[in-house]
Amino acid sequence: MVGPSITKADREKFLVRLKVGFALLVGVSMTLVALWGSSGPLVALGVGVAATLVGGALAEFTFPDSIAETPYEDDRERGPKPGKKLQERREEQSAQREERATDRNGQR
């Protein structure tokens, strides 16, 4: 069976970048809103810092660390692998066909 083409370290690195980008997006957008609302640069900077912190908290909630996990790389059993039921069903159908192909004496 072929596993994922992306390593766990790459997935975790992407997740961190996604969270940082999300937090910065929230912070920059709130800074622009504060500047558009005719506030001073010091107030806009404070709003930007606070909004970035809030965006970081939202990113932690929105993108949990569990989305970087995969069932292929660790030894813990997390249930059947994808396609396992289909493989079992095909084996069962093959056994049934084999059974139908033999006559009562066990000969084909």
N, CA, C and O atoms as a GROMACS GRO file, in nm:
protein
  432
    1MET      N    1   0.085  -0.117   0.000
    1MET     CA    2   0.000   0.000   0.000
    1MET      C    3   0.090   0.123   0.000
    1MET      O    4   0.195   0.125   0.064
    2VAL      N    5   0.047   0.223  -0.071
    2VAL     CA    6   0.124   0.346  -0.082
    2VAL      C    7   0.076   0.443   0.024
    2VAL      O    8  -0.044   0.464   0.039
    3GLY      N    9   0.170   0.502   0.096
    3GLY     CA   10   0.137   0.599   0.199
    3GLY      C   11   0.137   0.740   0.142
    3GLY      O   12   0.150   0.758   0.021
    4PRO      N   13   0.123   0.839   0.228
    4PRO     CA   14   0.121   0.977   0.181
    4PRO      C   15   0.257   1.021   0.129
    4PRO      O   16   0.360   0.970   0.174
    5SER      N   17   0.257   1.115   0.035
    5SER     CA   18   0.382   1.162  -0.023
    5SER      C   19   0.443   1.277   0.056
    5SER      O   20   0.555   1.318   0.027
    6ILE      N   21   0.372   1.330   0.154
    6ILE     CA   22   0.422   1.441   0.236
    6ILE      C   23   0.459   1.386   0.373
    6ILE      O   24   0.383   1.309   0.432
    7THR      N   25   0.576   1.425   0.423
    7THR     CA   26   0.620   1.376   0.554
    7THR      C   27   0.545   1.449   0.665
    7THR      O   28   0.484   1.553   0.644
    8LYS      N   29   0.552   1.392   0.782
    8LYS     CA   30   0.485   1.452   0.898
    8LYS      C   31   0.547   1.587   0.931
    8LYS      O   32   0.475   1.680   0.968
    9ALA      N   33   0.680   1.599   0.918
    9ALA     CA   34   0.746   1.727   0.946
    9ALA      C   35   0.698   1.836   0.849
    9ALA      O   36   0.678   1.950   0.889
   10ASP      N   37   0.680   1.800   0.722
   10ASP     CA   38   0.630   1.897   0.625
   10ASP      C   39   0.487   1.940   0.657
   10ASP      O   40   0.452   2.057   0.643
   11ARG      N   41   0.405   1.844   0.700
   11ARG     CA   42   0.268   1.876   0.738
   11ARG      C   43   0.264   1.969   0.857
   11ARG      O   44   0.186   2.064   0.860
   12GLU      N   45   0.350   1.942   0.956
   12GLU     CA   46   0.353   2.027   1.075
   12GLU      C   47   0.404   2.167   1.041
   12GLU      O   48   0.354   2.267   1.093
   13LYS      N   49   0.505   2.176   0.954
   13LYS     CA   50   0.557   2.305   0.912
   13LYS      C   51   0.450   2.386   0.838
   13LYS      O   52   0.436   2.506   0.860
   14PHE      N   53   0.375   2.319   0.752
   14PHE     CA   54   0.267   2.386   0.680
   14PHE      C   55   0.160   2.435   0.777
   14PHE      O   56   0.108   2.545   0.761
   15LEU      N   57   0.128   2.355   0.878
   15LEU     CA   58   0.026   2.393   0.974
   15LEU      C   59   0.068   2.517   1.052
   15LEU      O   60  -0.013   2.606   1.077
   16VAL      N   61   0.196   2.524   1.091
   16VAL     CA   62   0.246   2.643   1.162
   16VAL      C   63   0.238   2.766   1.072
   16VAL      O   64   0.195   2.872   1.116
   17ARG      N   65   0.278   2.750   0.947
   17ARG     CA   66   0.271   2.863   0.853
   17ARG      C   67   0.126   2.907   0.831
   17ARG      O   68   0.098   3.027   0.820
   18LEU      N   69   0.036   2.812   0.824
   18LEU     CA   70  -0.105   2.844   0.807
   18LEU      C   71  -0.157   2.924   0.926
   18LEU      O   72  -0.229   3.023   0.908
   19LYS      N   73  -0.122   2.883   1.047
   19LYS     CA   74  -0.168   2.953   1.166
   19LYS      C   75  -0.110   3.094   1.174
   19LYS      O   76  -0.181   3.189   1.207
   20VAL      N   77   0.020   3.109   1.142
   20VAL     CA   78   0.083   3.241   1.146
   20VAL      C   79   0.020   3.331   1.039
   20VAL      O   80  -0.010   3.447   1.065
   21GLY      N   81   0.000   3.277   0.921
   21GLY     CA   82  -0.063   3.356   0.814
   21GLY      C   83  -0.203   3.399   0.849
   21GLY      O   84  -0.243   3.512   0.819
   22PHE      N   85  -0.278   3.311   0.912
   22PHE     CA   86  -0.414   3.344   0.955
   22PHE      C   87  -0.412   3.456   1.058
   22PHE      O   88  -0.490   3.551   1.049
   23ALA      N   89  -0.323   3.445   1.157
   23ALA     CA   90  -0.313   3.548   1.262
   23ALA      C   91  -0.271   3.682   1.201
   23ALA      O   92  -0.326   3.786   1.238
   24LEU      N   93  -0.176   3.680   1.110
   24LEU     CA   94  -0.133   3.805   1.046
   24LEU      C   95  -0.243   3.865   0.959
   24LEU      O   96  -0.258   3.987   0.953
   25LEU      N   97  -0.319   3.782   0.892
   25LEU     CA   98  -0.430   3.831   0.811
   25LEU      C   99  -0.531   3.905   0.898
   25LEU      O  100  -0.578   4.013   0.861
   26VAL      N  101  -0.565   3.848   1.012
   26VAL     CA  102  -0.659   3.913   1.103
   26VAL      C  103  -0.600   4.044   1.156
   26VAL      O  104  -0.668   4.146   1.161
   27GLY      N  105  -0.472   4.040   1.195
   27GLY     CA  106  -0.408   4.160   1.249
   27GLY      C  107  -0.397   4.273   1.148
   27GLY      O  108  -0.427   4.388   1.179
   28VAL      N  109  -0.353   4.240   1.027
   28VAL     CA  110  -0.338   4.344   0.924
   28VAL      C  111  -0.474   4.401   0.883
   28VAL      O  112  -0.487   4.521   0.862
   29SER      N  113  -0.573   4.315   0.871
   29SER     CA  114  -0.704   4.366   0.832
   29SER      C  115  -0.763   4.457   0.939
   29SER      O  116  -0.826   4.558   0.906
   30MET      N  117  -0.744   4.425   1.065
   30MET     CA  118  -0.796   4.511   1.171
   30MET      C  119  -0.717   4.642   1.179
   30MET      O  120  -0.773   4.747   1.213
   31THR      N  121  -0.588   4.638   1.148
   31THR     CA  122  -0.508   4.760   1.144
   31THR      C  123  -0.560   4.852   1.034
   31THR      O  124  -0.573   4.973   1.054
   32LEU      N  125  -0.588   4.795   0.917
   32LEU     CA  126  -0.643   4.875   0.808
   32LEU      C  127  -0.780   4.934   0.842
   32LEU      O  128  -0.810   5.047   0.806
   33VAL      N  129  -0.861   4.856   0.912
   33VAL     CA  130  -0.991   4.906   0.955
   33VAL      C  131  -0.972   5.022   1.052
   33VAL      O  132  -1.044   5.122   1.044
   34ALA      N  133  -0.877   5.010   1.144
   34ALA     CA  134  -0.852   5.117   1.241
   34ALA      C  135  -0.800   5.243   1.171
   34ALA      O  136  -0.838   5.354   1.206
   35LEU      N  137  -0.713   5.226   1.072
   35LEU     CA  138  -0.662   5.342   0.998
   35LEU      C  139  -0.772   5.406   0.913
   35LEU      O  140  -0.778   5.528   0.901
   36TRP      N  141  -0.857   5.325   0.856
   36TRP     CA  142  -0.966   5.377   0.775
   36TRP      C  143  -1.068   5.451   0.863
   36TRP      O  144  -1.136   5.542   0.816
   37GLY      N  145  -1.076   5.413   0.988
   37GLY     CA  146  -1.166   5.478   1.081
   37GLY      C  147  -1.109   5.604   1.142
   37GLY      O  148  -1.162   5.653   1.242
   38SER      N  149  -1.003   5.658   1.086
   38SER     CA  150  -0.943   5.785   1.126
   38SER      C  151  -0.879   5.781   1.265
   38SER      O  152  -0.876   5.882   1.334
   39SER      N  153  -0.827   5.668   1.305
   39SER     CA  154  -0.754   5.662   1.431
   39SER      C  155  -0.608   5.695   1.405
   39SER      O  156  -0.563   5.690   1.290
   40GLY      N  157  -0.536   5.728   1.509
   40GLY     CA  158  -0.396   5.762   1.494
   40GLY      C  159  -0.310   5.638   1.472
   40GLY      O  160  -0.356   5.526   1.492
   41PRO      N  161  -0.185   5.659   1.430
   41PRO     CA  162  -0.098   5.544   1.403
   41PRO      C  163  -0.068   5.461   1.528
   41PRO      O  164  -0.052   5.339   1.518
   42LEU      N  165  -0.061   5.524   1.644
   42LEU     CA  166  -0.033   5.450   1.767
   42LEU      C  167  -0.151   5.358   1.803
   42LEU      O  168  -0.132   5.244   1.844
   43VAL      N  169  -0.272   5.411   1.788
   43VAL     CA  170  -0.391   5.330   1.815
   43VAL      C  171  -0.401   5.216   1.713
   43VAL      O  172  -0.434   5.103   1.749
   44ALA      N  173  -0.372   5.245   1.587
   44ALA     CA  174  -0.377   5.142   1.483
   44ALA      C  175  -0.275   5.032   1.511
   44ALA      O  176  -0.303   4.914   1.489
   45LEU      N  177  -0.156   5.071   1.559
   45LEU     CA  178  -0.054   4.972   1.594
   45LEU      C  179  -0.102   4.884   1.710
   45LEU      O  180  -0.085   4.762   1.706
   46GLY      N  181  -0.160   4.944   1.810
   46GLY     CA  182  -0.214   4.867   1.923
   46GLY      C  183  -0.325   4.773   1.881
   46GLY      O  184  -0.331   4.658   1.924
   47VAL      N  185  -0.413   4.823   1.794
   47VAL     CA  186  -0.521   4.738   1.743
   47VAL      C  187  -0.462   4.623   1.662
   47VAL      O  188  -0.510   4.510   1.672
   48GLY      N  189  -0.359   4.651   1.584
   48GLY     CA  190  -0.296   4.546   1.503
   48GLY      C  191  -0.234   4.438   1.589
   48GLY      O  192  -0.250   4.319   1.560
   49VAL      N  193  -0.163   4.477   1.694
   49VAL     CA  194  -0.101   4.379   1.783
   49VAL      C  195  -0.208   4.296   1.854
   49VAL      O  196  -0.198   4.174   1.862
   50ALA      N  197  -0.310   4.363   1.906
   50ALA     CA  198  -0.417   4.291   1.977
   50ALA      C  199  -0.492   4.197   1.882
   50ALA      O  200  -0.523   4.084   1.918
   51ALA      N  201  -0.519   4.245   1.761
   51ALA     CA  202  -0.592   4.162   1.666
   51ALA      C  203  -0.507   4.043   1.620
   51ALA      O  204  -0.561   3.936   1.593
   52THR      N  205  -0.376   4.061   1.612
   52THR     CA  206  -0.289   3.949   1.575
   52THR      C  207  -0.291   3.842   1.684
   52THR      O  208  -0.292   3.723   1.655
   53LEU      N  209  -0.291   3.886   1.809
   53LEU     CA  210  -0.300   3.789   1.920
   53LEU      C  211  -0.434   3.716   1.918
   53LEU      O  212  -0.440   3.595   1.939
   54VAL      N  213  -0.540   3.789   1.893
   54VAL     CA  214  -0.672   3.725   1.883
   54VAL      C  215  -0.676   3.632   1.763
   54VAL      O  216  -0.732   3.522   1.771
   55GLY      N  217  -0.616   3.673   1.652
   55GLY     CA  218  -0.610   3.587   1.534
   55GLY      C  219  -0.531   3.460   1.560
   55GLY      O  220  -0.565   3.354   1.507
   56GLY      N  221  -0.426   3.469   1.643
   56GLY     CA  222  -0.349   3.350   1.681
   56GLY      C  223  -0.434   3.252   1.761
   56GLY      O  224  -0.428   3.131   1.741
   57ALA      N  225  -0.513   3.308   1.853
   57ALA     CA  226  -0.602   3.222   1.932
   57ALA      C  227  -0.708   3.157   1.842
   57ALA      O  228  -0.740   3.040   1.857
   58LEU      N  229  -0.761   3.235   1.749
   58LEU     CA  230  -0.860   3.180   1.656
   58LEU      C  231  -0.798   3.073   1.567
   58LEU      O  232  -0.863   2.972   1.537
   59ALA      N  233  -0.674   3.093   1.526
   59ALA     CA  234  -0.606   2.994   1.442
   59ALA      C  235  -0.585   2.864   1.517
   59ALA      O  236  -0.601   2.756   1.460
   60GLU      N  237  -0.549   2.872   1.645
   60GLU     CA  238  -0.532   2.750   1.726
   60GLU      C  239  -0.663   2.674   1.736
   60GLU      O  240  -0.665   2.551   1.734
   61PHE      N  241  -0.773   2.748   1.747
   61PHE     CA  242  -0.904   2.684   1.759
   61PHE      C  243  -0.950   2.629   1.625
   61PHE      O  244  -1.005   2.519   1.618
   62THR      N  245  -0.926   2.705   1.518
   62THR     CA  246  -0.975   2.667   1.385
   62THR      C  247  -0.896   2.554   1.323
   62THR      O  248  -0.953   2.465   1.259
   63PHE      N  249  -0.763   2.556   1.341
   63PHE     CA  250  -0.674   2.456   1.281
   63PHE      C  251  -0.603   2.378   1.391
   63PHE      O  252  -0.490   2.412   1.426
   64PRO      N  253  -0.665   2.275   1.448
   64PRO     CA  254  -0.601   2.200   1.556
   64PRO      C  255  -0.480   2.121   1.507
   64PRO      O  256  -0.469   2.092   1.388
   65ASP      N  257  -0.391   2.088   1.598
   65ASP     CA  258  -0.270   2.014   1.562
   65ASP      C  259  -0.301   1.874   1.509
   65ASP      O  260  -0.217   1.814   1.441
   66SER      N  261  -0.418   1.823   1.538
   66SER     CA  262  -0.451   1.688   1.496
   66SER      C  263  -0.466   1.675   1.344
   66SER      O  264  -0.462   1.564   1.292
   67ILE      N  265  -0.484   1.785   1.272
   67ILE     CA  266  -0.498   1.773   1.128
   67ILE      C  267  -0.364   1.744   1.061
   67ILE      O  268  -0.362   1.711   0.942
   68ALA      N  269  -0.253   1.755   1.134
   68ALA     CA  270  -0.122   1.722   1.077
   68ALA      C  271  -0.086   1.575   1.099
   68ALA      O  272   0.018   1.530   1.052
   69GLU      N  273  -0.171   1.500   1.169
   69GLU     CA  274  -0.142   1.360   1.195
   69GLU      C  275  -0.188   1.273   1.079
   69GLU      O  276  -0.275   1.312   1.002
   70THR      N  277  -0.129   1.156   1.069
   70THR     CA  278  -0.167   1.059   0.966
   70THR      C  279  -0.162   0.919   1.026
   70THR      O  280  -0.078   0.894   1.113
   71PRO      N  281  -0.248   0.828   0.983
   71PRO     CA  282  -0.246   0.694   1.040
   71PRO      C  283  -0.132   0.606   0.989
   71PRO      O  284  -0.119   0.492   1.033
   72TYR      N  285  -0.050   0.655   0.898
   72TYR     CA  286   0.051   0.571   0.835
   72TYR      C  287   0.186   0.571   0.906
   72TYR      O  288   0.261   0.474   0.893
   73GLU      N  289   0.220   0.675   0.982
   73GLU     CA  290   0.357   0.689   1.029
   73GLU      C  291   0.383   0.641   1.171
   73GLU      O  292   0.499   0.635   1.213
   74ASP      N  293   0.282   0.607   1.245
   74ASP     CA  294   0.308   0.560   1.380
   74ASP      C  295   0.257   0.418   1.396
   74ASP      O  296   0.188   0.365   1.310
   75ASP      N  297   0.293   0.358   1.509
   75ASP     CA  298   0.260   0.218   1.531
   75ASP      C  299   0.125   0.198   1.599
   75ASP      O  300   0.078   0.085   1.613
   76ARG      N  301   0.063   0.307   1.642
   76ARG     CA  302  -0.066   0.294   1.709
   76ARG      C  303  -0.171   0.245   1.610
   76ARG      O  304  -0.174   0.288   1.495
   77GLU      N  305  -0.256   0.158   1.656
   77GLU     CA  306  -0.362   0.107   1.571
   77GLU      C  307  -0.480   0.203   1.578
   77GLU      O  308  -0.534   0.227   1.685
   78ARG      N  309  -0.519   0.257   1.465
   78ARG     CA  310  -0.630   0.352   1.460
   78ARG      C  311  -0.744   0.297   1.376
   78ARG      O  312  -0.820   0.374   1.317
   79GLY      N  313  -0.757   0.170   1.372
   79GLY     CA  314  -0.863   0.110   1.294
   79GLY      C  315  -0.811   0.067   1.159
   79GLY      O  316  -0.692   0.076   1.131
   80PRO      N  317  -0.900   0.020   1.076
   80PRO     CA  318  -0.857  -0.032   0.946
   80PRO      C  319  -0.805   0.079   0.856
   80PRO      O  320  -0.851   0.193   0.862
   81LYS      N  321  -0.710   0.045   0.775
   81LYS     CA  322  -0.653   0.139   0.679
   81LYS      C  323  -0.753   0.161   0.566
   81LYS      O  324  -0.841   0.077   0.545
   82PRO      N  325  -0.742   0.270   0.494
   82PRO     CA  326  -0.834   0.293   0.382
   82PRO      C  327  -0.826   0.179   0.280
   82PRO      O  328  -0.717   0.135   0.244
   83GLY      N  329  -0.941   0.134   0.237
   83GLY     CA  330  -0.947   0.027   0.138
   83GLY      C  331  -0.948  -0.113   0.197
   83GLY      O  332  -0.959  -0.210   0.123
   84LYS      N  333  -0.937  -0.125   0.329
   84LYS     CA  334  -0.931  -0.256   0.393
   84LYS      C  335  -1.063  -0.333   0.375
   84LYS      O  336  -1.061  -0.452   0.347
   85LYS      N  337  -1.176  -0.264   0.392
   85LYS     CA  338  -1.305  -0.331   0.377
   85LYS      C  339  -1.327  -0.376   0.233
   85LYS      O  340  -1.382  -0.484   0.209
   86LEU      N  341  -1.285  -0.294   0.138
   86LEU     CA  342  -1.299  -0.331  -0.002
   86LEU      C  343  -1.214  -0.454  -0.033
   86LEU      O  344  -1.259  -0.544  -0.106
   87GLN      N  345  -1.094  -0.459   0.021
   87GLN     CA  346  -1.007  -0.574  -0.001
   87GLN      C  347  -1.069  -0.700   0.059
   87GLN      O  348  -1.066  -0.806  -0.003
   88GLU      N  349  -1.125  -0.690   0.179
   88GLU     CA  350  -1.189  -0.805   0.242
   88GLU      C  351  -1.310  -0.851   0.160
   88GLU      O  352  -1.332  -0.971   0.144
   89ARG      N  353  -1.388  -0.757   0.110
   89ARG     CA  354  -1.504  -0.791   0.030
   89ARG      C  355  -1.463  -0.863  -0.099
   89ARG      O  356  -1.528  -0.959  -0.139
   90ARG      N  357  -1.356  -0.817  -0.163
   90ARG     CA  358  -1.309  -0.882  -0.285
   90ARG      C  359  -1.258  -1.023  -0.258
   90ARG      O  360  -1.282  -1.114  -0.336
   91GLU      N  361  -1.187  -1.041  -0.146
   91GLU     CA  362  -1.141  -1.174  -0.110
   91GLU      C  363  -1.259  -1.268  -0.083
   91GLU      O  364  -1.256  -1.385  -0.121
   92GLU      N  365  -1.361  -1.215  -0.019
   92GLU     CA  366  -1.480  -1.295   0.009
   92GLU      C  367  -1.552  -1.334  -0.120
   92GLU      O  368  -1.595  -1.448  -0.136
   93GLN      N  369  -1.563  -1.240  -0.213
   93GLN     CA  370  -1.626  -1.269  -0.342
   93GLN      C  371  -1.544  -1.371  -0.420
   93GLN      O  372  -1.600  -1.458  -0.487
   94SER      N  373  -1.413  -1.361  -0.412
   94SER     CA  374  -1.326  -1.456  -0.480
   94SER      C  375  -1.344  -1.596  -0.422
   94SER      O  376  -1.348  -1.693  -0.497
   95ALA      N  377  -1.356  -1.606  -0.292
   95ALA     CA  378  -1.377  -1.735  -0.228
   95ALA      C  379  -1.513  -1.793  -0.269
   95ALA      O  380  -1.525  -1.914  -0.289
   96GLN      N  381  -1.615  -1.708  -0.282
   96GLN     CA  382  -1.746  -1.756  -0.323
   96GLN      C  383  -1.743  -1.805  -0.467
   96GLN      O  384  -1.805  -1.906  -0.500
   97ARG      N  385  -1.670  -1.734  -0.553
   97ARG     CA  386  -1.658  -1.778  -0.693
   97ARG      C  387  -1.587  -1.911  -0.701
   97ARG      O  388  -1.625  -1.999  -0.778
   98GLU      N  389  -1.483  -1.925  -0.620
   98GLU     CA  390  -1.406  -2.051  -0.616
   98GLU      C  391  -1.498  -2.165  -0.572
   98GLU      O  392  -1.491  -2.275  -0.627
   99GLU      N  393  -1.582  -2.138  -0.476
   99GLU     CA  394  -1.674  -2.238  -0.424
   99GLU      C  395  -1.776  -2.278  -0.530
   99GLU      O  396  -1.810  -2.396  -0.542
  100ARG      N  397  -1.826  -2.181  -0.605
  100ARG     CA  398  -1.923  -2.210  -0.710
  100ARG      C  399  -1.860  -2.282  -0.828
  100ARG      O  400  -1.929  -2.355  -0.900
  101ALA      N  401  -1.730  -2.264  -0.848
  101ALA     CA  402  -1.661  -2.325  -0.962
  101ALA      C  403  -1.635  -2.474  -0.940
  101ALA      O  404  -1.608  -2.544  -1.037
  102THR      N  405  -1.642  -2.524  -0.819
  102THR     CA  406  -1.619  -2.666  -0.793
  102THR      C  407  -1.752  -2.741  -0.790
  102THR      O  408  -1.856  -2.685  -0.756
  103ASP      N  409  -1.747  -2.868  -0.827
  103ASP     CA  410  -1.869  -2.947  -0.818
  103ASP      C  411  -1.876  -3.014  -0.681
  103ASP      O  412  -1.794  -2.984  -0.594
  104ARG      N  413  -1.969  -3.101  -0.661
  104ARG     CA  414  -1.991  -3.160  -0.529
  104ARG      C  415  -1.876  -3.247  -0.483
  104ARG      O  416  -1.861  -3.268  -0.363
  105ASN      N  417  -1.797  -3.299  -0.571
  105ASN     CA  418  -1.686  -3.385  -0.534
  105ASN      C  419  -1.559  -3.304  -0.503
  105ASN      O  420  -1.456  -3.362  -0.470
  106GLY      N  421  -1.568  -3.175  -0.513
  106GLY     CA  422  -1.452  -3.093  -0.487
  106GLY      C  423  -1.363  -3.075  -0.607
  106GLY      O  424  -1.252  -3.022  -0.597
  107GLN      N  425  -1.413  -3.120  -0.723
  107GLN     CA  426  -1.335  -3.107  -0.846
  107GLN      C  427  -1.393  -2.994  -0.931
  107GLN      O  428  -1.510  -2.958  -0.920
  108ARG      N  429  -1.309  -2.939  -1.014
  108ARG     CA  430  -1.352  -2.828  -1.099
  108ARG      C  431  -1.414  -2.879  -1.225
  108ARG      O  432  -1.457  -2.800  -1.309
   0.00000   0.00000   0.00000
